Amino acid sequence: MTSVRDAEFEAAFDRLLGRAYAHARRLVGDPSLAEDLAAEALARTYARWPKVRSYEYLDAWVLRVVTNLAIDTVGRRPLPSSEPATVESEDLAVLRVTLAAALRTLPARQRDAVVLRYLLDMSETDVARSLGVAPWTVKSHLQRAVERLQRALGPGLDPRFEEA
């Protein structure tokens, strides 16, 4: 017999897994690793389901778990020792590692705002709703985060960040 907890989690599972996988894929690029990260995030969600199920920003909580897992994983993984197929893929790998390290230096709320706004392409209003803060707070978090990322990453930061 299925418990209420299990039934509630099952109802949210497909939506959460799809978003977690898409987010992980954007962060790490590797489909297999993205599946692992999404599965781990959902396992952690299930373990904490009695507490997190009522979060107004449940999706954002799951995506933050994915982000943290991706940052931890990318930070531990050595770069491939074999010569990459193209310079472009090497640049992409370096960019991911560098961005993960830079994101790790941001305060949690700033990092969450950047991930939701720029990596998940959510509107500032949706980010505010997900984080449970006012839209002007999101603008402030984004502005400060972009300034810190620009200092850490130098000129040539992705133009999407320039609009913040």
Buried (B, 14 or more C-beta within 10 A) or exposed (E): EEEEEEEBBEEBBEEBBEBBBBBBBBBBBBEEBBBBBBBBBBEBBBEEBEEBBEBEBBBBBBBBBBBBBBBEBBEEEEEEEEEBEEEEEBEEBEEBBEBBBBBBEBEEBBBBBBBBBBBBEBEBEBBBBBBEBEBEBBBBBBEBBBEBBBEBBEEEBEEEBEEB
